[in-house]
Structure formats: structure tokens, C-alpha cells
Amino acid sequence: MLRDDDVVLVISNAPDLLLAKRIAHVLVEDGLAACVNLGAPGLSIYLWNGEVEGAEEVPIHIKTTYAPVSYTHLTLPTTPYV
């Protein structure tokens, strides 16, 4: 069982560097993450509306704690993947 102060790594993606930077700034400025690392763009393959698709995305590694934060909503306000 995780405690509120246990460190966790949340992995996500953004469709471009500009949005990845925006997500990182919002998370750090709002105190939801201690650090956010942005990786080099790479090809992601995924199922979308029943079709296999591919797109270049920027990986995002979010270092935070398990404290009562809904991780499914951690990047929701700024991500287009909803």
C-alpha cells in the first residue's frame, strides 16, 4: 500500500514540444509535480477509433507523490487526448 508521501513516476505523452512544455510548467507551478522531464520525440503506435494509428509524440515523465491526486486527471486540463 502506498503512502501519500511515496514518490511515483507518471508517464504520459504530448503531441508536440510546445504542449509538453506547457504541461510541465503547469504541473510544476501548481505544485503537482516536483520535476517533469521531456524526452526526445518518437513514434507512438496506438489504437484509435478501431484503427491502428501512428504519430510523433513527446514523452513526459512526471515525478510526484502518491498524495491524493487523481493521476488520470493530472494532465487532463492541458492535453488533447481526451
C-alpha positions in Angstrom: 0.0 0.0 0.0 1.4 3.4 -1.0 1.6 6.3 1.5 0.8 9.8 0.5 4.4 10.8 0.5 5.7 7.9 -1.6 7.4 9.0 -4.8 5.7 7.9 -8.0 6.6 8.4 -11.7 3.7 9.2 -14.0 4.4 8.6 -17.7 2.5 10.4 -20.4 2.9 11.9 -23.9 2.1 15.1 -25.7 1.6 15.6 -29.5 4.3 18.3 -29.7 7.0 20.1 -27.7 5.1 23.3 -27.1 2.2 21.4 -25.4 4.7 19.2 -23.5 6.4 22.3 -22.1 3.0 23.8 -21.2 2.0 20.7 -19.3 5.4 20.6 -17.5 5.1 24.3 -16.4 1.5 23.9 -15.2 2.3 20.8 -13.2 5.4 22.2 -11.5 3.9 25.7 -10.9 0.7 24.2 -9.4 2.8 22.0 -7.1 1.5 18.8 -8.6 5.0 17.6 -9.6 8.5 18.1 -8.2 10.0 17.7 -11.7 8.9 16.9 -15.2 11.3 15.5 -17.8 10.6 15.9 -21.5 12.1 13.3 -23.8 13.0 13.4 -27.5 10.1 13.0 -29.9 9.4 9.4 -31.0 6.9 7.4 -32.9 3.9 6.1 -31.0 1.7 3.3 -32.4 -1.8 3.1 -30.9 -5.4 2.0 -31.5 -7.7 5.0 -32.2 -11.4 4.5 -33.1 -10.7 0.9 -34.0 -7.8 1.7 -36.3 -4.0 1.3 -35.8 -2.5 4.8 -36.0 0.9 6.3 -35.6 2.1 9.8 -34.6 5.2 11.5 -33.3 4.8 12.3 -29.6 6.9 13.9 -26.9 7.3 11.6 -23.8 6.7 13.2 -20.4 7.9 11.8 -17.1 6.2 13.4 -14.1 7.9 13.0 -10.7 5.4 13.4 -8.0 4.0 11.8 -4.8 1.1 9.5 -4.3 -0.8 12.2 -2.3 -4.4 12.5 -3.1 -4.0 13.4 -6.8 -6.1 11.8 -9.4 -3.4 10.7 -11.9 -5.9 10.2 -14.7 -6.6 13.9 -14.3 -3.0 15.1 -13.8 -2.6 16.3 -17.3 -6.2 16.4 -18.3 -6.7 20.2 -18.3 -3.9 20.6 -20.9 -3.9 17.5 -23.0 -5.8 17.0 -26.3 -6.1 13.2 -25.7 -9.5 13.3 -24.2 
